[in-house]
Amino acid sequence: MTDQKIDGGKRTWIIASSCAGAIGAGFVAVPFIKSFEPSERARAAGAPVEVDISALKPGEKMTVEWRGKPVWIVRRTPEQLAVLPKLDPLLADPLSKRNADELTPPYARNEDRSIKPEFLVVVGICTHLGCSPGDKFVPGPQPSLPDNWPGGFLCPCHGSTFDMAGRVFKDKPAPDNLEVPPHVYLSDSRILIGEEKRA
Ligand code: FES
């Protein structure tokens, strides 16, 4: 059993960080861990987390905790996937070459940054100063985003933006793409986060 939730549109994971004070009042902290059972303590110490993704619909995101960090699993739509190859000129590191050993496992060093294109698995922590970016999946003009916004994530702290593969846009404070954690598919509906092979 694992703690997991499908994110509602207005619910945003806020992690404790040096820039938490910069987050606007419109964001609501969502307590994630209500109690620590022994298995949860083990998980906080680094044990892998098994996640059931069978309820995740196209366009939805769920968040699970691994090593005290929020890990996002996004089921991308065909439209969201189709736009990714067109974004390369706008991105700081489109092929995820920077700090690849820490941020992008070999099996995610591709355009989608994923094992299965449909599912994005990334650590939801900005690579600038550690805030948690918010979902901005709807493309098009909107506050704090360019008119040609293709859909992705916006970090509220200092305005870094990431595409639907967690790749950071050029000329933003965040230096790197979002981290892809080690993970492996146990079946079509279950992912193990924190391990690349089942022990
Ligand atoms: S923490 Fe500064 S832009 Fe995300």
Boltz pocket constraint, residues with backbone or C-beta under 6 A from the ligand:
constraints:
  - pocket:
      binder: B
      contacts: [[A, 19], [A, 126], [A, 127], [A, 128], [A, 129], [A, 130], [A, 131], [A, 155], [A, 156], [A, 157], [A, 158], [A, 159], [A, 160], [A, 173], [A, 174]]
      max_distance: 6.0
